[in-house]
Amino acid sequence: MRQLLIANFQVSNVTAAVAIYQAPQAAYDLFDKATVLYEGHQIYFGRASQAKQYFVNMGFECPEGQTDADFLTSMTSPDERILRPGFHNRVPRTSDDFATVWKSSAEYQSLKQSMAEYDRLHPIGGDGLEEFQNSRASQQAKNQRLSSPYTLSYTQQIRLCLWRGFVRLRADPSLFWTQRKSYFQY
């Protein structure tokens, strides 16, 4: 299953952004990158396989048997964090503290360098822009404005929603009576 998902993303040349909570280790291992947000602050972004070690090096302990995803989630909860011996006064405590440590870390500096390199290779308005615009135009509906963010025209969107409704109704006819009843209850 894992290989099928990865191959599908690679062949399609797409990126999946997913928010997961209490993910099994096998699901977490599917991802190349991970980001950890804490009260609106980014406290880690990088290789998923290196995220756990980043926080362990900071002074936190990952209990035996805890998945990487649960360990990363525990970093955002003071009650769940476990400190390693000797680190009690050296670890960040608040989201601001974590963000400050992240922004001064070697991992963050490396990330900034790789982002600058990407921007250098793929500048906004550069060679790839025209290719993207042509690709986007070829995927849009014939009567759709080129400036529209939608691929389908308004009429096609309505037709698709109606079709979806009929398919749902055919799959479960009780939906009709349940939804109809809810419209008339006040």
Backbone as ProteinMPNN parsed JSONL, in Angstrom:
{"seq_chain_A": "MRQLLIANFQVSNVTAAVAIYQAPQAAYDLFDKATVLYEGHQIYFGRASQAKQYFVNMGFECPEGQTDADFLTSMTSPDERILRPGFHNRVPRTSDDFATVWKSSAEYQSLKQSMAEYDRLHPIGGDGLEEFQNSRASQQAKNQRLSSPYTLSYTQQIRLCLWRGFVRLRADPSLFWTQRKSYFQY", "coords_chain_A": {"N_chain_A": [[0.828, -1.187, 0.0], [1.914, 1.25, 0.851], [3.973, 1.673, -1.029], [2.429, 1.919, -3.306], [0.981, 4.3, -2.851], [3.098, 6.166, -2.686], [4.261, 5.853, -5.225], [2.113, 6.688, -6.802], [1.924, 9.426, -6.096], [4.425, 10.289, -7.01], [4.364, 9.712, -9.783], [2.204, 11.272, -10.538], [3.212, 13.678, -9.882], [2.605, 15.258, -7.6], [1.967, 16.907, -4.467], [1.1, 16.024, -1.212], [-0.59, 17.485, 1.409], [-1.249, 16.947, 4.677], [-3.1, 16.874, 7.658], [-2.648, 15.135, 10.513], [-3.652, 13.278, 13.359], [-2.83, 11.377, 16.128], [-1.662, 9.348, 14.58], [-0.848, 6.141, 13.267], [2.409, 4.581, 13.378], [3.138, 3.498, 10.913], [1.642, 5.021, 9.094], [2.694, 7.567, 9.555], [5.292, 7.192, 8.663], [5.012, 7.305, 5.918], [5.363, 9.867, 5.066], [7.474, 12.435, 3.771], [8.191, 14.909, 4.812], [7.653, 16.794, 7.838], [5.763, 18.998, 9.857], [5.581, 20.863, 12.831], [3.314, 22.527, 14.726], [2.687, 24.918, 17.239], [0.528, 26.51, 19.175], [0.109, 28.351, 17.066], [2.704, 28.885, 16.294], [5.452, 27.859, 14.349], [7.374, 25.148, 15.186], [8.968, 23.204, 14.258], [10.104, 22.098, 11.117], [10.797, 19.888, 8.628], [12.618, 16.956, 7.562], [10.63, 14.139, 8.098], [11.643, 11.865, 9.242], [13.652, 12.838, 10.856], [12.552, 14.444, 12.754], [11.785, 13.557, 15.362], [14.31, 13.101, 16.564], [15.292, 15.696, 16.622], [13.832, 16.913, 18.711], [14.503, 15.206, 20.806], [17.238, 15.711, 21.01], [17.019, 18.256, 21.979], [16.314, 17.873, 24.563], [14.191, 16.336, 25.384], [12.345, 13.35, 26.179], [11.425, 10.43, 24.48], [9.034, 8.17, 25.181], [9.331, 4.596, 25.373], [7.805, 2.728, 22.834], [6.063, 4.735, 22.075], [4.656, 6.385, 19.294], [6.243, 8.243, 16.634], [4.647, 10.358, 15.705], [2.853, 10.772, 17.873], [4.711, 11.497, 19.805], [5.692, 13.896, 18.727], [3.342, 15.39, 18.819], [3.06, 15.528, 21.567], [4.916, 17.428, 22.232], [3.637, 19.807, 22.109], [2.124, 19.982, 24.32], [2.356, 20.776, 27.581], [1.814, 19.056, 29.742], [2.262, 16.529, 28.755], [4.878, 16.333, 27.933], [8.051, 14.862, 28.455], [10.909, 15.276, 30.284], [14.402, 14.805, 29.749], [16.861, 13.543, 32.023], [18.816, 16.044, 33.592], [18.182, 18.137, 31.918], [16.302, 19.904, 32.858], [16.29, 22.721, 33.316], [16.963, 23.698, 30.872], [15.38, 23.352, 28.651], [12.892, 24.484, 26.263], [9.802, 26.031, 27.304], [7.375, 27.396, 26.717], [5.251, 28.147, 23.853], [6.356, 30.308, 22.51], [9.007, 30.145, 23.408], [9.756, 27.678, 22.252], [9.53, 28.354, 19.527], [11.52, 30.306, 19.326], [13.823, 28.794, 19.876], [13.669, 27.044, 17.697], [14.007, 28.832, 15.521], [16.61, 29.591, 15.881], [18.026, 27.359, 15.422], [20.227, 24.933, 13.831], [18.917, 23.363, 12.005], [16.82, 24.979, 11.143], [18.249, 27.035, 9.912], [19.401, 25.6, 7.819], [17.079, 24.914, 6.448], [16.217, 27.481, 5.629], [18.312, 28.083, 3.876], [17.914, 26.118, 1.888], [15.429, 26.925, 0.963], [16.054, 29.439, -0.097], [17.751, 28.65, -2.154], [15.927, 27.217, -3.73], [14.203, 29.314, -4.461], [16.005, 30.777, -5.986], [16.474, 29.031, -8.125], [13.903, 28.755, -9.112], [12.472, 31.343, -9.773], [9.841, 33.687, -8.942], [7.612, 34.389, -11.496], [9.356, 33.465, -13.362], [10.819, 31.152, -15.779], [9.169, 28.888, -15.444], [6.626, 29.904, -15.014], [5.131, 30.594, -17.352], [4.819, 28.053, -18.472], [3.309, 26.847, -16.444], [0.97, 28.471, -16.564], [0.026, 27.879, -19.129], [-0.482, 25.139, -18.84], [-2.443, 25.215, -16.877], [-4.473, 26.657, -18.222], [-5.098, 24.809, -20.225], [-6.389, 22.863, -18.773], [-8.671, 24.037, -17.835], [-12.237, 24.573, -18.115], [-13.881, 25.061, -21.284], [-15.522, 27.398, -21.529], [-14.775, 28.875, -19.393], [-13.529, 31.696, -17.583], [-10.192, 32.816, -18.029], [-8.943, 33.976, -15.878], [-10.22, 32.908, -13.726], [-10.193, 31.053, -10.663], [-11.225, 28.548, -10.693], [-11.514, 25.284, -12.088], [-13.661, 24.076, -13.326], [-16.626, 25.269, -14.995], [-19.315, 27.394, -13.809], [-21.802, 26.227, -14.421], [-21.004, 23.575, -14.908], [-20.128, 22.905, -12.351], [-22.539, 22.939, -10.9], [-23.915, 20.902, -12.238], [-22.26, 18.746, -11.577], [-22.577, 18.663, -8.774], [-25.329, 18.043, -8.615], [-25.325, 15.526, -9.874], [-23.748, 14.126, -8.033], [-25.453, 14.214, -5.821], [-27.599, 12.631, -6.736], [-26.309, 10.169, -7.052], [-25.636, 9.614, -4.39], [-28.217, 9.422, -3.354], [-29.213, 7.216, -4.759], [-27.53, 5.266, -3.701], [-28.268, 5.269, -1.027], [-31.384, 5.448, -0.331], [-32.792, 6.304, 1.914], [-31.739, 8.703, 2.674], [-33.085, 10.744, 1.346], [-35.604, 10.966, 2.687], [-34.742, 11.481, 5.295], [-33.292, 13.894, 5.053], [-35.263, 15.532, 3.967], [-37.139, 15.597, 6.034], [-35.659, 16.968, 7.966], [-35.547, 19.517, 6.863], [-38.022, 20.612, 7.341], [-38.362, 20.786, 10.057], [-38.434, 22.823, 12.891]], "CA_chain_A": [[0.0, 0.0, 0.0], [2.804, 2.409, 0.958], [4.646, 1.864, -2.304], [1.417, 2.358, -4.265], [0.737, 5.716, -2.602], [4.287, 6.936, -3.057], [4.375, 5.813, -6.689], [1.037, 7.523, -7.34], [2.305, 10.827, -5.925], [5.58, 10.578, -7.855], [3.936, 9.706, -11.18], [1.318, 12.421, -10.731], [3.998, 14.861, -9.55], [1.802, 16.056, -6.682], [2.346, 16.932, -3.066], [-0.051, 15.897, -0.322], [-0.467, 18.128, 2.716], [-2.234, 16.248, 5.492], [-3.04, 17.057, 9.106], [-3.024, 13.869, 11.137], [-3.566, 13.252, 14.81], [-2.791, 9.996, 16.602], [-1.385, 8.503, 13.421], [0.029, 4.992, 13.516], [3.771, 4.787, 12.881], [3.181, 3.157, 9.486], [1.119, 6.171, 8.347], [3.671, 8.653, 9.702], [6.464, 6.858, 7.851], [4.739, 7.584, 4.513], [5.626, 11.268, 4.754], [8.856, 12.892, 3.653], [8.382, 16.083, 5.663], [6.697, 16.999, 8.926], [5.813, 20.303, 10.507], [4.945, 20.859, 14.146], [2.816, 23.85, 15.081], [2.356, 25.022, 18.657], [-0.152, 27.785, 19.406], [0.329, 29.224, 15.926], [4.133, 29.018, 15.983], [6.12, 26.68, 13.797], [8.495, 24.782, 16.059], [9.806, 22.284, 13.488], [9.744, 21.711, 9.755], [11.923, 19.198, 8.006], [12.416, 15.537, 7.293], [9.829, 13.461, 9.115], [12.497, 10.879, 9.906], [14.575, 13.516, 11.758], [11.808, 15.301, 13.683], [11.884, 13.021, 16.722], [15.661, 13.33, 17.076], [15.43, 17.135, 16.875], [13.315, 17.193, 20.046], [15.308, 14.429, 21.762], [18.471, 16.487, 21.206], [16.661, 19.454, 22.733], [16.237, 17.497, 25.972], [12.948, 15.633, 25.691], [12.438, 11.899, 26.077], [10.319, 9.743, 23.817], [8.834, 6.889, 25.864], [9.368, 3.377, 24.564], [6.51, 2.333, 22.29], [5.295, 5.874, 21.593], [4.929, 6.662, 17.886], [6.852, 9.546, 16.372], [3.578, 11.354, 15.608], [2.387, 11.076, 19.225], [5.793, 12.212, 20.471], [5.682, 15.273, 18.217], [2.15, 16.037, 19.372], [3.299, 15.782, 22.994], [5.744, 18.627, 22.378], [2.749, 20.967, 22.194], [1.341, 19.854, 25.55], [3.266, 20.731, 28.731], [1.52, 17.915, 30.613], [2.687, 15.284, 28.126], [6.319, 16.333, 27.661], [8.908, 14.213, 29.452], [12.263, 15.82, 30.184], [15.51, 13.908, 30.03], [17.622, 13.996, 33.198], [19.826, 17.061, 33.356], [17.71, 19.161, 30.981], [15.148, 20.59, 33.439], [16.351, 24.177, 33.193], [17.53, 24.054, 29.573], [14.434, 23.111, 27.558], [11.854, 25.505, 26.124], [8.567, 25.716, 28.036], [6.198, 27.976, 26.064], [5.303, 28.116, 22.388], [7.332, 31.331, 22.098], [10.339, 29.579, 23.658], [10.006, 26.665, 21.221], [9.733, 29.048, 18.253], [12.83, 30.956, 19.388], [14.831, 27.731, 19.73], [13.591, 26.568, 16.314], [14.564, 29.822, 14.591], [18.059, 29.712, 16.071], [18.618, 26.032, 15.238], [20.925, 24.615, 12.578], [17.904, 22.813, 11.1], [16.102, 26.117, 10.566], [19.177, 27.712, 8.999], [19.488, 24.739, 6.64], [15.804, 25.086, 5.746], [16.254, 28.797, 4.983], [19.23, 27.986, 2.739], [17.294, 25.335, 0.816], [14.362, 27.766, 0.402], [16.708, 30.468, -0.918], [18.227, 27.963, -3.356], [14.741, 26.94, -4.544], [13.779, 30.604, -5.027], [16.979, 31.141, -7.009], [16.256, 28.167, -9.277], [12.523, 28.899, -9.588], [11.999, 32.671, -9.359], [8.456, 34.038, -9.254], [7.566, 35.023, -12.803], [10.431, 32.917, -14.185], [10.52, 30.267, -16.909], [8.098, 27.957, -15.132], [5.326, 30.574, -14.938], [4.397, 30.446, -18.616], [4.461, 26.634, -18.585], [2.204, 26.625, -15.515], [-0.229, 29.138, -17.065], [-0.463, 27.096, -20.272], [-1.035, 23.898, -18.297], [-3.686, 25.586, -16.177], [-5.464, 27.021, -19.241], [-5.523, 23.605, -20.945], [-7.242, 22.07, -17.891], [-9.913, 24.745, -17.535], [-13.374, 24.377, -19.013], [-13.808, 25.919, -22.467], [-16.193, 28.681, -21.332], [-14.316, 29.446, -18.118], [-12.598, 32.829, -17.69], [-8.82, 32.408, -17.738], [-8.55, 34.493, -14.564], [-10.963, 32.197, -12.687], [-9.417, 30.027, -9.959], [-11.926, 27.275, -10.795], [-11.286, 24.511, -13.3], [-14.971, 23.855, -13.937], [-17.497, 26.442, -15.086], [-20.39, 27.39, -12.811], [-22.786, 25.226, -14.858], [-20.429, 22.25, -14.685], [-20.119, 22.663, -10.908], [-23.915, 22.596, -10.501], [-24.196, 19.581, -12.789], [-21.506, 17.773, -10.783], [-23.241, 18.549, -7.462], [-26.588, 17.305, -8.814], [-24.969, 14.129, -10.136], [-23.307, 13.55, -6.755], [-26.653, 14.026, -5.004], [-28.338, 11.474, -7.234], [-25.531, 8.963, -6.736], [-25.83, 9.363, -2.95], [-29.602, 9.001, -3.162], [-29.325, 5.85, -5.264], [-26.814, 4.39, -2.777], [-29.003, 5.202, 0.245], [-32.632, 6.198, -0.525], [-33.3, 6.878, 3.167], [-31.236, 10.078, 2.772], [-34.126, 11.657, 0.87], [-36.597, 11.193, 3.738], [-34.066, 12.067, 6.449], [-32.989, 15.294, 4.76], [-36.538, 16.248, 3.767], [-37.709, 15.801, 7.357], [-34.874, 17.996, 8.684], [-35.836, 20.836, 6.303], [-39.295, 21.116, 7.829], [-38.37, 20.88, 11.511], [-37.94, 24.127, 13.362]], "C_chain_A": [[0.878, 1.259, 0.0], [3.455, 2.708, -0.384], [3.675, 2.384, -3.354], [1.13, 3.851, -4.092], [1.908, 6.582, -3.049], [4.442, 6.977, -4.57], [3.32, 6.703, -7.337], [1.388, 9.001, -7.234], [3.461, 11.188, -6.851], [5.197, 10.65, -9.328], [3.073, 10.937, -11.474], [2.031, 13.74, -10.486], [3.187, 15.819, -8.669], [2.372, 15.963, -5.27], [1.077, 16.833, -2.238], [0.272, 16.593, 0.992], [-1.596, 17.58, 3.573], [-2.024, 16.596, 6.961], [-3.518, 15.753, 9.736], [-2.807, 13.964, 12.641], [-3.688, 11.808, 15.247], [-2.597, 9.018, 15.438], [-0.549, 7.3, 13.824], [1.387, 5.246, 12.873], [3.859, 4.514, 11.381], [2.66, 4.31, 8.623], [2.105, 7.328, 8.392], [4.87, 8.433, 8.779], [6.256, 7.096, 6.355], [5.191, 8.98, 4.1], [7.106, 11.588, 4.726], [9.139, 14.003, 4.661], [7.313, 16.127, 6.742], [6.859, 18.427, 9.427], [5.081, 20.176, 11.834], [4.59, 22.307, 14.466], [2.382, 23.837, 16.541], [1.823, 26.427, 18.899], [0.17, 28.801, 18.308], [1.774, 29.431, 15.536], [4.642, 27.724, 15.365], [7.32, 26.385, 14.694], [9.375, 23.698, 15.434], [9.225, 22.165, 12.091], [10.975, 21.08, 9.131], [11.59, 17.751, 7.743], [11.66, 14.888, 8.452], [10.688, 12.487, 9.916], [13.465, 11.517, 10.907], [13.869, 14.349, 12.834], [11.938, 14.84, 15.13], [13.251, 13.335, 17.326], [15.904, 14.807, 17.379], [14.982, 17.464, 18.304], [14.046, 16.396, 21.133], [16.595, 15.188, 22.06], [18.225, 17.748, 22.034], [16.544, 19.151, 24.233], [14.969, 16.775, 26.374], [13.125, 14.14, 25.455], [11.197, 11.352, 25.4], [10.161, 8.381, 24.491], [8.846, 5.713, 24.893], [7.951, 3.031, 24.112], [5.66, 3.495, 21.792], [5.661, 6.151, 20.137], [5.56, 8.039, 17.742], [5.783, 10.639, 16.341], [3.064, 11.742, 16.992], [3.455, 11.841, 20.012], [5.819, 13.672, 20.023], [4.479, 16.048, 18.751], [2.359, 16.384, 20.842], [4.159, 17.016, 23.222], [4.893, 19.885, 22.533], [1.87, 20.933, 23.442], [2.28, 19.735, 26.749], [3.048, 19.522, 29.64], [2.037, 16.595, 30.05], [4.191, 15.207, 27.876], [7.075, 15.683, 28.809], [10.329, 14.724, 29.231], [13.293, 14.746, 30.48], [16.256, 14.437, 31.243], [18.709, 15.001, 32.802], [19.397, 18.188, 32.43], [16.604, 20.04, 31.568], [15.168, 22.101, 33.272], [16.83, 24.634, 31.819], [16.558, 23.886, 28.41], [13.424, 24.254, 27.457], [10.57, 25.067, 26.831], [7.324, 26.199, 27.294], [6.342, 27.867, 24.544], [6.292, 29.153, 21.858], [8.763, 30.826, 22.283], [10.709, 28.553, 22.581], [10.304, 27.325, 19.877], [11.102, 29.724, 18.212], [13.949, 29.939, 19.197], [14.857, 27.228, 18.292], [14.286, 27.544, 15.372], [16.067, 30.037, 14.769], [18.78, 28.376, 15.836], [19.323, 25.888, 13.89], [19.934, 24.081, 11.548], [17.137, 23.934, 10.395], [16.989, 26.851, 9.563], [19.336, 26.918, 7.705], [18.221, 24.863, 5.786], [15.79, 26.41, 4.978], [17.176, 28.773, 3.755], [18.601, 27.221, 1.581], [16.138, 26.122, 0.178], [14.946, 28.844, -0.51], [17.203, 29.852, -2.225], [17.064, 27.658, -4.292], [14.253, 28.223, -5.224], [14.725, 31.055, -6.137], [16.744, 30.327, -8.285], [14.888, 28.366, -9.916], [11.965, 30.261, -9.173], [10.535, 32.898, -9.749], [8.456, 34.807, -10.565], [8.63, 34.508, -13.752], [9.925, 32.006, -15.289], [9.327, 29.351, -16.655], [6.718, 28.585, -15.134], [4.519, 30.373, -16.212], [3.955, 28.997, -18.813], [3.275, 26.312, -17.671], [0.907, 27.238, -16.046], [-0.819, 28.382, -18.256], [-1.109, 25.793, -19.811], [-2.387, 24.155, -17.639], [-4.793, 25.903, -17.18], [-5.976, 25.787, -19.976], [-6.445, 22.732, -20.093], [-8.576, 22.737, -17.607], [-10.987, 24.428, -18.564], [-13.319, 25.406, -20.137], [-14.397, 27.318, -22.218], [-15.765, 29.396, -20.058], [-13.369, 30.621, -18.371], [-11.193, 32.355, -17.331], [-8.377, 32.868, -16.355], [-9.255, 33.77, -13.412], [-10.08, 31.159, -11.994], [-10.026, 28.631, -10.096], [-11.64, 26.594, -12.13], [-12.594, 24.311, -14.054], [-15.755, 25.162, -13.997], [-18.588, 26.31, -14.026], [-21.43, 26.313, -13.149], [-22.264, 23.813, -14.613], [-20.377, 21.91, -13.201], [-21.5, 22.258, -10.418], [-24.259, 21.197, -10.985], [-23.498, 18.493, -11.967], [-22.148, 17.579, -9.405], [-24.559, 17.79, -7.57], [-26.319, 15.826, -9.044], [-24.567, 13.432, -8.837], [-24.505, 13.281, -5.844], [-27.457, 12.816, -5.435], [-27.612, 10.168, -6.935], [-25.687, 8.612, -5.257], [-27.229, 8.846, -2.671], [-29.807, 7.567, -3.625], [-28.656, 4.865, -4.3], [-27.562, 4.218, -1.468], [-30.272, 6.038, 0.138], [-33.19, 6.815, 0.765], [-32.805, 8.311, 3.369], [-32.303, 11.086, 2.373], [-35.095, 11.996, 1.99], [-35.968, 11.844, 4.957], [-33.806, 13.548, 6.224], [-34.259, 16.114, 4.598], [-37.165, 16.565, 5.121], [-36.956, 16.915, 8.099], [-35.135, 19.397, 8.133], [-37.096, 21.459, 6.917], [-39.41, 21.155, 9.354], [-37.803, 22.226, 11.93], [-37.538, 24.04, 14.785]], "O_chain_A": [[0.626, 2.205, -0.745], [3.485, 3.857, -0.825], [4.05, 3.197, -4.199], [1.047, 4.584, -5.078], [1.723, 7.604, -3.709], [4.726, 8.033, -5.134], [3.605, 7.394, -8.315], [1.174, 9.754, -8.184], [3.477, 12.28, -7.42], [5.649, 11.543, -10.044], [3.202, 11.56, -12.528], [1.517, 14.802, -10.84], [3.092, 17.015, -8.945], [3.147, 15.064, -4.942], [0.085, 17.495, -2.541], [1.297, 16.313, 1.612], [-2.769, 17.732, 3.232], [-0.892, 16.608, 7.445], [-4.65, 15.324, 9.517], [-1.897, 14.643, 13.118], [-4.571, 11.092, 14.776], [-3.282, 8.0, 15.338], [0.365, 7.428, 14.639], [1.498, 6.033, 11.933], [4.571, 5.215, 10.661], [3.183, 4.549, 7.535], [2.329, 7.995, 7.383], [5.393, 9.379, 8.191], [7.224, 7.091, 5.596], [5.381, 9.246, 2.913], [7.887, 11.089, 5.537], [10.2, 14.03, 5.285], [6.222, 15.577, 6.588], [7.956, 18.985, 9.419], [4.082, 19.465, 11.94], [5.449, 23.19, 14.475], [1.786, 22.871, 17.017], [2.565, 27.407, 18.838], [0.466, 29.962, 18.59], [2.049, 30.093, 14.536], [4.298, 26.631, 15.813], [8.165, 27.247, 14.931], [10.398, 23.318, 16.002], [8.008, 22.136, 11.908], [12.054, 21.67, 9.113], [10.422, 17.365, 7.704], [12.005, 15.066, 9.62], [10.486, 12.307, 11.117], [14.046, 10.807, 11.728], [14.521, 14.895, 13.724], [12.177, 15.653, 16.023], [13.339, 13.784, 18.469], [16.65, 15.13, 18.303], [15.662, 18.198, 19.021], [14.186, 16.872, 22.259], [17.003, 15.299, 23.217], [19.129, 18.241, 22.709], [16.66, 20.05, 25.066], [14.693, 16.612, 27.563], [13.945, 13.719, 24.64], [10.072, 11.752, 25.702], [11.046, 7.531, 24.389], [8.424, 5.831, 23.743], [7.015, 3.04, 24.912], [4.635, 3.27, 21.149], [6.839, 6.152, 19.782], [5.427, 8.891, 18.62], [5.987, 11.723, 16.888], [2.86, 12.926, 17.259], [3.13, 12.733, 20.796], [5.953, 14.577, 20.847], [4.592, 17.225, 19.092], [1.886, 17.42, 21.309], [4.127, 17.593, 24.309], [5.369, 20.906, 23.029], [0.974, 21.763, 23.598], [2.932, 18.705, 26.919], [3.997, 19.02, 30.242], [2.23, 15.639, 30.801], [4.72, 14.122, 27.632], [6.78, 15.92, 29.98], [10.878, 14.618, 28.135], [13.092, 13.891, 31.342], [16.285, 15.646, 31.473], [19.416, 14.821, 31.811], [20.176, 19.108, 32.183], [16.021, 20.847, 30.844], [14.106, 22.699, 33.098], [17.077, 25.823, 31.615], [16.891, 24.248, 27.281], [13.133, 24.917, 28.453], [10.289, 23.873, 26.941], [6.321, 25.487, 27.246], [7.409, 27.539, 24.026], [6.986, 28.906, 20.872], [9.623, 31.046, 21.43], [11.826, 28.556, 22.064], [11.221, 26.909, 19.168], [11.768, 29.716, 17.176], [14.901, 30.18, 18.456], [15.928, 27.009, 17.727], [15.07, 27.13, 14.518], [16.72, 30.605, 13.894], [19.992, 28.275, 16.028], [19.048, 26.624, 12.942], [20.093, 24.32, 10.351], [16.844, 23.846, 9.203], [16.529, 27.243, 8.491], [19.399, 27.498, 6.621], [18.29, 24.911, 4.558], [15.395, 26.451, 3.812], [16.862, 29.368, 2.724], [18.736, 27.621, 0.424], [15.898, 25.994, -1.023], [14.392, 29.129, -1.572], [17.085, 30.467, -3.285], [17.187, 27.816, -5.506], [13.929, 28.22, -6.412], [14.287, 31.651, -7.121], [16.807, 30.864, -9.391], [14.728, 28.17, -11.12], [11.083, 30.332, -8.317], [10.057, 32.37, -10.753], [9.21, 35.766, -10.727], [8.797, 35.055, -14.842], [8.762, 32.073, -15.686], [8.557, 29.073, -17.574], [5.723, 27.868, -15.244], [3.342, 30.018, -16.149], [2.84, 28.744, -19.269], [2.353, 25.598, -18.066], [-0.144, 26.6, -15.989], [-2.039, 28.264, -18.37], [-2.152, 25.392, -20.326], [-3.342, 23.402, -17.827], [-5.93, 25.465, -17.005], [-7.157, 25.718, -20.316], [-7.209, 21.937, -20.64], [-9.52, 22.072, -17.179], [-10.704, 24.07, -19.707], [-12.774, 26.495, -19.962], [-13.82, 28.314, -22.655], [-16.345, 30.419, -19.695], [-12.516, 30.56, -19.256], [-11.036, 31.559, -16.405], [-7.535, 32.227, -15.726], [-8.922, 33.994, -12.248], [-9.307, 30.464, -12.652], [-9.425, 27.645, -9.669], [-11.538, 27.249, -13.167], [-12.623, 24.372, -15.283], [-15.576, 26.047, -13.16], [-18.76, 25.251, -13.423], [-21.882, 25.58, -12.268], [-23.011, 22.948, -14.156], [-20.562, 20.752, -12.827], [-21.627, 21.337, -9.612], [-24.826, 20.398, -10.241], [-24.082, 17.443, -11.697], [-22.249, 16.45, -8.924], [-24.873, 16.976, -6.701], [-27.001, 14.971, -8.479], [-24.981, 12.304, -8.568], [-24.565, 12.249, -5.176], [-27.944, 12.058, -4.596], [-28.246, 9.168, -6.598], [-25.852, 7.443, -4.912], [-27.414, 7.943, -1.855], [-30.495, 6.789, -2.963], [-29.154, 3.757, -4.102], [-27.508, 3.151, -0.857], [-30.254, 7.22, 0.479], [-33.982, 7.755, 0.702], [-33.39, 9.058, 4.153], [-32.418, 12.152, 2.978], [-35.385, 13.169, 2.229], [-36.602, 12.683, 5.597], [-34.069, 14.368, 7.103], [-34.323, 17.26, 5.042], [-37.664, 17.67, 5.334], [-37.579, 17.72, 8.791], [-34.963, 20.377, 8.858], [-37.216, 22.681, 7.001], [-40.459, 21.524, 9.881], [-36.809, 22.696, 11.378], [-37.096, 25.033, 15.363]]}, "name": "protein", "num_of_chains": 1, "seq": "MRQLLIANFQVSNVTAAVAIYQAPQAAYDLFDKATVLYEGHQIYFGRASQAKQYFVNMGFECPEGQTDADFLTSMTSPDERILRPGFHNRVPRTSDDFATVWKSSAEYQSLKQSMAEYDRLHPIGGDGLEEFQNSRASQQAKNQRLSSPYTLSYTQQIRLCLWRGFVRLRADPSLFWTQRKSYFQY"}
